[in-house]
Amino acid sequence: MSEQEQLMDNLLNVDLEIIDIVRELHQGNWDSDSHKKQVGDLLKIRDEWFRS
């Protein structure tokens, strides 16, 4: 797998994880600070990968 393919695979995995956490938040855990922090951390990682 090339470096670009690996990056795209990693981005897809992060996106899917973000979607799963947002679904959990939507299902009634809107007050979950740990979920909010987790989404924030994943979005930072994703943004850093795009800047690379």
TORGULUM-837845 format. One line per field, with one value per residue (C-alpha): residue number from 0; residue in one letter; x, y, z. Coordinates in steps of 0.1 Angstrom, whole numbers, always signed. Example, Ala and Ser with C-alpha at 12.3 -4.5 7.8 and 13.67 -1.06 7.14 Angstrom:
i <- c(0 1)
aa <- c(a s)
east <- c(+123 +137)
north <- c(-45 -11)
up <- c(+78 +71)
# end
This chain:
i <- c(0 1 2 3 4 5 6 7 8 9 10 11 12 13 14 15 16 17 18 19 20 21 22 23 24 25 26 27 28 29 30 31 32 33 34 35 36 37 38 39 40 41 42 43 44 45 46 47 48 49 50 51)
aa <- c(m s e q e q l m d n l l n v d l e i i d i v r e l h q g n w d s d s h k k q v g d l l k i r d e w f r s)
east <- c(+0 +14 +18 -11 -34 -24 -33 -66 -73 -64 -87 -116 -111 -111 -142 -160 -150 -162 -195 -200 -193 -217 -244 -239 -242 -273 -289 -291 -256 -253 -240 -211 -179 -158 -175 -172 -135 -130 -146 -125 -93 -102 -110 -77 -59 -78 -70 -33 -33 -48 -22 +6)
north <- c(+0 +34 +62 +81 +50 +45 +81 +78 +46 +63 +93 +69 +51 +85 +96 +64 +67 +104 +93 +65 +89 +116 +89 +81 +117 +120 +91 +109 +114 +151 +160 +135 +156 +126 +120 +157 +156 +125 +140 +172 +151 +131 +162 +177 +146 +146 +183 +177 +149 +171 +198 +173)
up <- c(+0 -10 +15 +0 +2 +38 +45 +28 +48 +80 +72 +64 +97 +116 +98 +106 +143 +143 +128 +154 +183 +168 +165 +202 +211 +189 +207 +240 +253 +243 +277 +275 +279 +271 +238 +229 +238 +217 +187 +191 +194 +162 +143 +152 +141 +108 +102 +109 +83 +57 +63 +58)
# end
